[in-house]
Amino acid sequence: MTHTLIIGGSVGGVRTAQALRAGGYGGRITIAEAETEAPYDKPPLSKGLLTGSAGPEDIRLLTPEQAEAADIDLRLGVRAAALDPQHRIASFDDGSSLGYDHLVIATGAAARRSPWGDRDGVRVVRSLADAAALRHDLTAGGALVVVGAGFIGAEVAATGRRLGLDVTMVDPQPLPMTRSLSADVAAAAMAMHEDAGVRCLMGVGVTGISGGPGHLAVALDDGTELKAATVVVGIGAVPNEGWLAGSGLTLDNGVVCDEYCRAVGAADIYAVGDVARWFDRARGRHVRAEHWTNAVDQAACAAHNILNPSDPRAYEPVEFVWSDQHDWKMQLVGDTSGLAATTLLGDATADRRFAALYADGRGGLRGAVVVNWPRVMVQCRKAMREGTSWDDIETGLRAIADTTARSEARP
């Protein structure tokens, strides 16, 4: 009987196991997870878990009972320590080891730690334990300072306002979420946060954090000092690849993989999710992505290739990300960076619903940002999958916009 060993109970790891079983895999499947918690979903950690609208059991990806029913050996509290690809053996920090026929690395990424020192009251949001500790702090009240205005930071800032806290968001970039949003949409996002009561200090860096829980001080490089009861640091993540040092696998900001999600030089090893850096044919280079949809889609690809070694499928995603902030449900597909959208349906600074479209320069759609307009996003994702021409996309979406406007104008 063949054995597929999955290191990491992330969404990528769990979905790989489930896809293997759904595809008829009859071999042994083991998921080895470092946390003692049964696998859980990460997106709610910066939202529902903090407000109390969701609890740990609401976000489970795989319970022990579900694992048993699917004949998946779920091992919790075992952290991978080393890998010997030549002999196909993974070792763990409790002294145990497991052999495998196929290995799937799904260890995710860890929050980048505060460079200003770890102290009580300074939090990151990456695990269920992180979210529980932060919820405890936030429910105690007091000012919240969020360092980092990426998606996690922006979501935590929005959640803080929802809880009625005084919130300040700080980032050295001039606008929030600039890794993913074009400047015009990022400016609209900042206005949305400010309208909701978040104090946005952009273009300024942190030089130090002092004090203790409930009485913290955040020093900025312009001489400002912010008082806070709680500080959340959201300055990115680093792939959990340290345990692979000495394995011989190629590591470079993640496990370097080919277009089939296979580790370079190791046909029996795959990597999925935040830890994977795969060759993207569309870009012509290696890419690492940190979002839920990427992990889920890579899991399906890896499972297919394990099940069909003679007919491998390249991983060629249409990237899709979403984020809930205040009254915005923001959805992104494709590449939405740059200075400004090619076409804007609605007014990003005034309308609660709008869509920013980005042309690829070759007569097609490069990406789209859609806020509170799911029908438009459905069409954008479809257009990117099918390679619809820019003129047809624009015509179709303007028709949707006109229909929406007429519907809302009816008495």
C-alpha positions as CSV (number, residue, x, y, z in Angstrom):
1,M,0.0,0.0,0.0
2,T,1.4,3.4,-0.9
3,H,1.6,6.1,1.7
4,T,1.1,9.9,1.1
5,L,2.5,11.9,4.0
6,I,1.2,15.5,4.3
7,I,3.3,17.7,6.6
8,G,1.0,20.5,7.9
9,G,-2.7,20.7,8.7
10,S,-3.2,23.9,6.7
11,V,-6.1,24.3,4.3
12,G,-3.7,23.2,1.6
13,G,-2.8,20.1,3.5
14,V,-6.3,19.1,4.4
15,R,-7.7,19.8,0.9
16,T,-4.9,17.7,-0.6
17,A,-5.9,14.7,1.6
18,Q,-9.6,15.2,0.8
19,A,-8.9,15.5,-2.9
20,L,-6.9,12.3,-2.9
21,R,-9.7,10.4,-1.3
22,A,-12.3,12.0,-3.6
23,G,-10.2,11.0,-6.5
24,G,-10.1,7.3,-5.5
25,Y,-6.7,7.1,-3.8
26,G,-6.7,3.9,-1.8
27,G,-3.4,4.2,-0.1
28,R,-2.6,5.4,3.4
29,I,-2.8,9.1,4.1
30,T,-1.2,10.8,7.1
31,I,-1.5,14.5,8.1
32,A,1.1,15.5,10.6
33,E,0.4,18.9,12.2
34,A,2.5,20.8,14.7
35,E,-0.4,22.4,16.6
36,T,-2.4,20.4,19.0
37,E,-5.6,21.9,17.6
38,A,-7.4,20.1,14.9
39,P,-7.0,21.8,11.5
40,Y,-8.8,25.1,11.2
41,D,-9.4,27.9,8.6
42,K,-7.2,31.0,8.9
43,P,-9.3,33.9,7.3
44,P,-11.7,34.3,10.3
45,L,-8.8,34.8,12.7
46,S,-8.6,38.6,11.9
47,K,-12.4,39.0,11.8
48,G,-15.0,36.7,13.3
49,L,-12.8,35.1,15.9
50,L,-11.9,38.6,17.3
51,T,-15.5,39.8,17.4
52,G,-16.9,36.6,18.9
53,S,-19.2,36.0,16.0
54,A,-17.3,32.7,15.3
55,G,-15.7,30.2,17.6
56,P,-13.0,27.6,17.1
57,E,-15.5,24.9,16.3
58,D,-17.1,27.1,13.6
59,I,-13.8,27.2,11.6
60,R,-12.7,23.6,11.7
61,L,-11.3,22.2,8.4
62,L,-11.1,18.6,9.6
63,T,-12.2,17.1,12.9
64,P,-10.7,13.9,14.3
65,E,-14.1,12.2,13.6
66,Q,-14.1,13.4,10.0
67,A,-10.5,12.2,9.6
68,E,-11.4,8.8,10.9
69,A,-14.4,8.6,8.6
70,A,-12.2,9.4,5.6
71,D,-9.5,7.0,6.7
72,I,-7.0,9.8,7.2
73,D,-4.4,9.4,10.0
74,L,-4.5,12.8,11.7
75,R,-1.5,13.3,14.0
76,L,-1.6,16.5,16.1
77,G,1.2,18.0,18.1
78,V,4.0,16.6,16.0
79,R,6.4,19.1,14.5
80,A,8.5,18.2,11.5
81,A,12.2,18.5,12.3
82,A,14.1,17.1,9.3
83,L,13.6,15.4,5.9
84,D,15.7,12.8,4.2
85,P,14.4,12.7,0.6
86,Q,16.9,10.0,-0.5
87,H,15.4,7.5,1.9
88,R,11.9,9.1,1.9
89,I,11.8,9.6,5.6
90,A,10.5,12.6,7.6
91,S,11.5,13.0,11.2
92,F,9.7,14.8,14.0
93,D,10.6,16.6,17.2
94,D,9.2,13.9,19.4
95,G,11.8,11.5,18.0
96,S,9.4,9.6,15.7
97,S,9.8,9.3,11.9
98,L,7.6,8.3,9.0
99,G,8.4,6.9,5.6
100,Y,6.4,7.9,2.5
101,D,5.9,7.3,-1.2
102,H,4.6,10.8,-1.8
103,L,5.2,13.8,0.4
104,V,3.2,17.0,0.4
105,I,4.7,20.0,2.2
106,A,1.9,22.2,3.5
107,T,3.6,23.9,6.5
108,G,2.4,27.4,5.6
109,A,4.0,30.5,6.8
110,A,4.6,32.2,10.1
111,A,3.9,35.8,11.0
112,R,7.0,38.0,10.8
113,R,7.8,38.8,14.4
114,S,8.1,42.3,15.8
115,P,11.6,43.8,15.1
116,W,10.9,46.0,18.1
117,G,11.0,43.2,20.6
118,D,8.5,40.7,21.9
119,R,6.5,42.0,24.9
120,D,3.1,41.4,26.5
121,G,0.4,43.2,24.7
122,V,2.1,43.2,21.3
123,R,0.4,40.6,19.1
124,V,0.5,38.9,15.7
125,V,-2.5,37.1,14.1
126,R,-1.5,33.8,12.5
127,S,-2.9,31.0,14.7
128,L,-6.0,30.2,16.8
129,A,-4.0,30.9,19.9
130,D,-2.9,34.3,18.5
131,A,-6.6,35.2,17.8
132,A,-7.7,34.1,21.3
133,A,-5.0,36.2,23.0
134,L,-5.8,39.2,20.9
135,R,-9.6,38.9,21.5
136,H,-8.9,38.9,25.2
137,D,-6.9,42.1,24.9
138,L,-9.4,43.8,22.6
139,T,-12.4,43.0,24.8
140,A,-10.6,44.6,27.7
141,G,-10.8,47.9,25.8
142,G,-8.3,50.7,25.3
143,A,-6.6,52.1,22.2
144,L,-5.4,49.8,19.5
145,V,-2.4,50.5,17.2
146,V,-2.0,48.3,14.1
147,V,1.5,48.3,12.6
148,G,1.2,47.3,9.0
149,A,-1.6,48.2,6.5
150,G,-1.6,45.0,4.5
151,F,-4.8,42.9,4.3
152,I,-4.3,41.4,7.8
153,G,-3.6,44.8,9.4
154,A,-6.5,46.5,7.6
155,E,-8.9,43.7,8.6
156,V,-7.8,43.9,12.3
157,A,-8.2,47.7,12.2
158,A,-11.7,47.3,10.8
159,T,-12.5,44.7,13.5
160,G,-11.2,47.0,16.2
161,R,-13.6,49.7,15.1
162,R,-16.4,47.3,15.0
163,L,-15.6,46.6,18.7
164,G,-15.8,50.3,19.4
165,L,-12.1,50.8,19.9
166,D,-9.9,53.9,19.2
167,V,-7.8,52.5,16.3
168,T,-4.7,53.8,14.6
169,M,-3.1,52.1,11.6
170,V,0.6,52.8,10.8
171,D,2.6,51.9,7.7
172,P,5.7,53.3,5.9
173,Q,3.9,53.0,2.6
174,P,1.9,56.0,1.5
175,L,-1.3,54.0,1.1
176,P,-2.7,50.8,2.5
177,M,-2.5,47.4,0.8
178,T,-0.2,48.7,-1.9
179,R,1.2,45.2,-2.7
180,S,-2.2,44.3,-4.1
181,L,-4.1,47.5,-4.9
182,S,-3.5,50.1,-7.5
183,A,-2.9,53.6,-6.1
184,D,-6.4,54.9,-6.9
185,V,-8.2,52.0,-5.2
186,A,-5.8,52.0,-2.3
187,A,-6.6,55.7,-1.8
188,A,-10.3,54.9,-1.8
189,A,-9.7,52.1,0.7
190,M,-7.9,54.5,3.0
191,A,-10.8,57.0,2.8
192,M,-13.1,54.1,3.7
193,H,-11.1,53.4,6.8
194,E,-10.9,57.0,7.8
195,D,-14.6,57.4,7.3
196,A,-15.1,54.5,9.7
197,G,-13.0,56.2,12.3
198,V,-9.6,54.6,11.8
199,R,-6.7,57.1,12.1
200,C,-4.4,56.2,9.2
201,L,-0.8,57.3,9.6
202,M,0.8,56.4,6.2
203,G,4.3,57.1,5.1
204,V,5.7,56.8,8.6
205,G,7.7,54.0,10.2
206,V,7.9,52.6,13.8
207,T,11.2,53.0,15.6
208,G,10.3,51.3,18.9
209,I,7.6,49.9,21.2
210,S,7.9,50.2,24.9
211,G,5.7,49.6,28.0
212,G,3.5,46.7,28.9
213,P,-0.1,45.4,28.2
214,G,-2.6,48.2,28.6
215,H,0.2,50.8,28.7
216,L,2.2,50.6,25.5
217,A,3.9,53.4,23.6
218,V,4.7,53.2,19.9
219,A,7.4,55.6,18.7
220,L,7.3,56.8,15.1
221,D,10.1,58.1,13.0
222,D,8.5,61.5,12.7
223,G,8.8,61.9,16.5
224,T,5.2,61.0,17.2
225,E,4.4,58.7,20.1
226,L,1.2,56.7,20.1
227,K,-0.3,55.4,23.4
228,A,-2.0,52.0,23.1
229,A,-3.5,49.2,25.2
230,T,-2.7,46.7,22.5
231,V,-0.5,46.7,19.5
232,V,-0.9,44.3,16.6
233,V,2.1,43.8,14.2
234,G,1.1,42.8,10.7
235,I,4.2,43.2,8.7
236,G,4.1,40.0,6.5
237,A,4.9,36.4,6.8
238,V,7.8,34.0,6.2
239,P,7.5,30.5,4.9
240,N,7.9,27.6,7.4
241,E,10.8,26.0,5.7
242,G,13.5,25.9,8.4
243,W,12.9,22.2,9.1
244,L,14.0,21.5,5.5
245,A,17.5,22.9,6.0
246,G,20.0,20.1,5.0
247,S,17.3,18.2,3.1
248,G,18.8,19.1,-0.3
249,L,15.6,20.6,-1.5
250,T,15.9,24.0,-3.2
251,L,14.7,26.7,-0.7
252,D,14.4,30.3,-1.7
253,N,11.6,32.2,0.0
254,G,9.7,28.9,0.1
255,V,10.1,25.4,-1.4
256,V,11.0,25.9,-5.0
257,C,8.7,23.9,-7.3
258,D,8.1,23.3,-11.0
259,E,4.9,24.2,-12.7
260,Y,3.3,20.9,-11.4
261,C,3.8,21.9,-7.7
262,R,6.6,19.3,-7.5
263,A,9.7,20.2,-5.5
264,V,12.6,20.9,-8.0
265,G,14.7,17.7,-8.3
266,A,12.3,15.5,-6.2
267,A,9.5,14.1,-8.3
268,D,7.8,12.4,-5.2
269,I,7.6,15.7,-3.2
270,Y,5.0,18.4,-3.6
271,A,4.5,21.7,-1.9
272,V,1.2,23.6,-1.6
273,G,0.0,26.9,0.0
274,D,2.0,29.7,1.6
275,V,5.2,27.6,1.7
276,A,5.3,26.8,-2.0
277,R,7.1,28.9,-4.6
278,W,6.1,27.4,-8.0
279,F,7.0,28.3,-11.5
280,D,4.1,30.3,-13.0
281,R,4.1,29.8,-16.8
282,A,2.0,33.0,-17.3
283,R,4.6,35.2,-15.5
284,G,7.6,33.2,-16.6
285,R,9.0,33.1,-13.1
286,H,8.7,31.5,-9.7
287,V,5.9,32.9,-7.5
288,R,4.8,32.5,-3.8
289,A,1.3,33.5,-2.9
290,E,-0.2,33.9,0.6
291,H,-4.0,33.5,0.2
292,W,-6.6,30.9,0.8
293,T,-7.7,30.3,-2.8
294,N,-4.1,29.6,-4.0
295,A,-3.7,27.0,-1.3
296,V,-7.0,25.3,-2.2
297,D,-6.2,25.3,-5.9
298,Q,-2.7,24.0,-5.4
299,A,-4.0,21.2,-3.3
300,A,-6.3,20.1,-6.1
301,C,-3.4,20.2,-8.6
302,A,-1.0,18.3,-6.3
303,A,-3.7,15.6,-5.6
304,H,-4.4,15.3,-9.4
305,N,-0.7,14.8,-10.1
306,I,-0.2,12.2,-7.4
307,L,-3.2,10.3,-8.8
308,N,-2.2,10.8,-12.4
309,P,1.6,10.7,-12.6
310,S,1.6,10.0,-16.4
311,D,-0.8,12.9,-17.1
312,P,0.4,15.8,-14.8
313,R,-1.5,19.1,-14.8
314,A,0.3,22.4,-14.6
315,Y,-0.8,24.8,-11.9
316,E,-2.0,27.8,-13.9
317,P,-4.2,29.8,-11.5
318,V,-6.5,32.8,-12.0
319,E,-5.7,34.4,-8.6
320,F,-8.6,35.3,-6.4
321,V,-8.5,37.1,-3.0
322,W,-11.2,38.6,-0.8
323,S,-11.2,40.8,2.3
324,D,-14.0,42.1,4.5
325,Q,-13.3,45.6,5.9
326,H,-16.0,47.7,7.5
327,D,-18.9,47.7,5.0
328,W,-16.6,46.7,2.0
329,K,-16.5,43.1,0.8
330,M,-13.5,43.5,-1.5
331,Q,-12.8,40.8,-4.1
332,L,-9.7,40.8,-6.3
333,V,-9.0,38.6,-9.3
334,G,-5.7,38.6,-11.3
335,D,-3.2,41.4,-11.1
336,T,-4.6,44.6,-9.7
337,S,-1.5,46.6,-8.9
338,G,-0.2,49.7,-10.6
339,L,-1.1,53.4,-10.6
340,A,-4.8,53.4,-11.7
341,A,-7.5,51.2,-13.1
342,T,-8.1,51.2,-16.8
343,T,-11.8,51.5,-16.3
344,L,-13.9,52.3,-13.2
345,L,-17.5,51.3,-12.9
346,G,-19.0,53.5,-10.2
347,D,-17.1,55.9,-8.0
348,A,-14.5,54.3,-5.7
349,T,-14.4,57.3,-3.4
350,A,-18.2,57.8,-3.1
351,D,-20.0,54.6,-4.0
352,R,-20.5,51.7,-1.7
353,R,-20.3,49.5,-4.8
354,F,-17.8,49.8,-7.6
355,A,-15.5,47.8,-9.9
356,A,-12.0,48.7,-11.0
357,L,-10.9,46.9,-14.2
358,Y,-7.3,46.5,-15.5
359,A,-6.4,45.9,-19.1
360,D,-3.5,43.6,-19.9
361,G,-2.3,45.6,-23.0
362,R,-3.1,42.7,-25.3
363,G,-6.8,43.2,-25.6
364,G,-7.8,41.2,-22.5
365,L,-8.4,41.6,-18.7
366,R,-5.4,41.6,-16.4
367,G,-7.4,41.9,-13.2
368,A,-10.2,43.5,-11.3
369,V,-11.1,44.8,-7.9
370,V,-14.8,44.6,-7.1
371,V,-16.5,45.9,-4.0
372,N,-19.9,44.8,-2.9
373,W,-20.8,43.7,-6.4
374,P,-20.7,39.9,-6.6
375,R,-22.4,39.7,-10.0
376,V,-19.6,41.7,-11.6
377,M,-16.9,39.6,-10.0
378,V,-18.5,36.4,-11.3
379,Q,-18.2,37.8,-14.8
380,C,-14.7,39.0,-14.3
381,R,-13.5,35.6,-13.1
382,K,-15.2,34.0,-16.0
383,A,-13.7,36.4,-18.5
384,M,-10.2,35.8,-17.2
385,R,-10.6,32.0,-17.3
386,E,-12.0,32.1,-20.9
387,G,-9.8,34.9,-22.3
388,T,-12.7,37.2,-23.2
389,S,-11.7,40.3,-25.2
390,W,-11.5,43.6,-23.4
391,D,-14.2,45.2,-25.6
392,D,-16.6,42.3,-24.8
393,I,-15.8,42.5,-21.1
394,E,-16.3,46.2,-20.9
395,T,-19.6,46.0,-22.8
396,G,-20.9,43.2,-20.7
397,L,-20.0,44.8,-17.4
398,R,-21.4,48.2,-18.4
399,A,-24.7,46.4,-19.2
400,I,-24.7,44.9,-15.7
401,A,-24.0,48.4,-14.2
402,D,-26.9,49.9,-16.2
403,T,-29.2,47.1,-15.1
404,T,-28.2,47.6,-11.5
405,A,-28.7,51.4,-11.7
406,R,-32.2,51.0,-13.2
407,S,-33.1,48.4,-10.5
408,E,-32.0,50.6,-7.7
409,A,-33.8,53.6,-9.2
410,R,-37.2,51.9,-9.1
411,P,-39.6,53.2,-6.4
